[in-house]
């Protein structure tokens, strides 16, 4: 039972990480492009 709880927590944290990654990726890309064009 304990292992299932750990797996669920890991899955949830990975999901949150993916959400943050997807949110920050366009921002980082635009910043890199703006720096590249200067």
C-alpha positions in Angstrom: 0.0 0.0 0.0 2.9 2.3 0.9 4.6 1.7 -2.5 1.4 2.7 -4.3 1.2 6.0 -2.4 4.8 6.8 -3.3 4.2 6.0 -7.0 1.2 8.3 -7.0 3.2 11.1 -5.4 6.0 10.6 -7.9 3.6 10.6 -10.8 1.9 13.8 -9.6 5.2 15.6 -9.1 6.3 14.5 -12.6 3.0 15.8 -14.0 3.6 19.2 -12.2 7.2 19.3 -13.6 5.8 18.7 -17.1 3.3 21.5 -16.7 6.0 23.9 -15.6 8.3 22.7 -18.4 5.6 23.3 -21.0 4.7 26.7 -19.5 8.4 27.9 -19.4 9.5 26.5 -22.7 7.9 29.2 -24.9 9.1 31.9 -22.5 12.7 30.6 -22.6 12.5 30.2 -26.4 11.3 33.8 -26.9 14.0 35.1 -24.5 16.7 33.1 -26.3 15.5 34.4 -29.7 15.4 38.0 -28.5 18.9 37.7 -27.2 20.0 36.0 -30.4 18.6 38.8 -32.6 20.5 41.6 -30.7 
